[in-house]
Structure formats: structure tokens, C-alpha cells
């Protein structure tokens, strides 16, 4: 009878370990929705067009991506002439307490404008992390491939700020007039909370450990019972 009670209690522990905790459920509740960048009106680039900051916040379960400044940067409205190279930086701040997945972010090219596409084909863009590792290095027109975005923004830990360096160059053989051919290129910074694989990966391990403990406990109880029975028979 005692063995059955102990075994039932240990099985209950296994069931609890195999299911997500209430805390994990509360942390992920309502947080899988994407946080889209605020739609804002913009003008053509001014003098300070080489540094933009996106701050990702979350309050009462509602996320927002704040853009500062709201004017277009040189990579969002390129006006480079032949042989020119512009350099700037994009800062992304995570003001939430969760890991953010930035892979839904996108670059929208002006596909309806043939002149703009021809101009963008003459531009070379390089996006690197602060440590110099490249996230994208190629023609502006090829930043989106057949399989989707070739520029993938890395995830961001809570409280961290990611600096991305952007270099834009125009080919020497370009003979057009940028102001007559360019068009806006929309960079959409979108974030969603990243589902950590640690909990899902650890549950099977926890279950195996618990089952091993149950097995060892049952074996120990059986051995003890056998020893007691043998002593009783001898007496």
C-alpha cells in the first residue's frame, strides 16, 4: 500500500514537470503578436540623415516601435551620384524585458517604379554589426531575393542596443540623375517576442530524470520489502 502511494505521488511530480509552468504561460500570453513600426509622414533627407534609432517598448502587453528621427535617412531615400559613398548607423534598442525576434523586419523596394529600380541596381549596400560581421553585402535591388529577405536582423536581448553600420555606394559607371530616378525605400523594423527553446528542450530531460528517480525508488522499496520478508521467514 505504501509503495502505491509513493509511486502515485512521484507520477504527479512527473506530470507537473512535463507541463509548462504558469509563470512561463503568463510571460508569453499575448506577446506573440508582432509590434509594427508606427506609420509616419516623411520628407526628403536633410543634413543629419545618417543616424536613426528605433526603440522597441512594451506596456500593458502592447508593443510599439518608436522611430527617431522620423525623416528619411540616406539609405531610405538615396541620392548618391556616380562614385559617391555614404556611411551611417542604425540603432535598435530593446526597452522590454523579453528577447525580441527581429526577423519579421523587412525592406520594401519601389517595385512599381522602373526608373527607381534601375537606380537601386546601381547602388551597393553593406550592412554590418558593430564587430564588423556582415549581415548583407550586395546590390540594393537584391536585398530581397526569391526566397525573401536576404538581410536578416539578429535577435535582441532585454535592455540591449544593437548598432548596425550601413554603407551605401554608387557605381562609377552610373550616368543618370538621382533626384529624377530615386524613390523611397521603406525599412520596416518589426519585432516579436522570441520563444525560448530552453523550456521545451528541458522538459524531456526533466521527465527522464523523474522517471529514473521513480524507478530507483520502486526498486529500493521492493528490495527493502524482500529483505523484510526474508527476515520474517527466518524468525
Phi, psi and omega in degrees: 000316179298320181298319180296318180297315181295318180297319179296320179295318180292325176296324177297323178297320180297317180297322178293317182293331184281344182256150179298147179287158179296328180293317180296321179295319180294324182291327183265352183295121177073009185255001181275351179289142179291145176255105185274151178293142179296137177283126182224153175274146184224160176245179177292160185301143174253199185297309182273086182234031184235009179214121178228144181237132173247122178250121182261120183237165177210129180219128181055037177080001180252125182260155178210150175245113183265129185252130181213124354284170183271352178287160180287143174271172184297333179278345178267340177214075187292138177224033182283139174264175183305128177085353181281151175224127177245145177231142179203184183221149177239122180254133177236117183253135177256099179265022177254175179257023182231156174288132183253132174266116183260008182297335176290350180299153185211163173242124183255115180272152181279072185297339181280353184246102184295319179298318180296320179296322177296319179293316180296332178292339178272357181256141177246127181240137176234126178242122182232156171284173180298331181276001177096349180292138187273134173263330175202142179208099182178191180295144180299323183292339182261009181295339173245120181259187179297329182265009179114202183295129174269342173264112181247121181282133181288158179295161185228125180284158180304131177080355182275158174236126180257127177254124176246126179267132183242125176241126181237127182231149178249137181299149180290336183270008178287130184240007182275187177245109186307315185296337179268348187240341185285169175203164182291138173246118186269123175258113180258111176269113183235137183230147171220155182291138183272130177279116181286135180276359184295315183295314181293326180285330185276338183300315178298324179295316179298319180296317180298317179298316181296318178296322178296319179296317179299314181299315180296321181294315180297317179298317180297319179294320179295317178298316179299318180295319179296318179298318179296320179295320179296319178296322181294319180295320180296319180291000000 
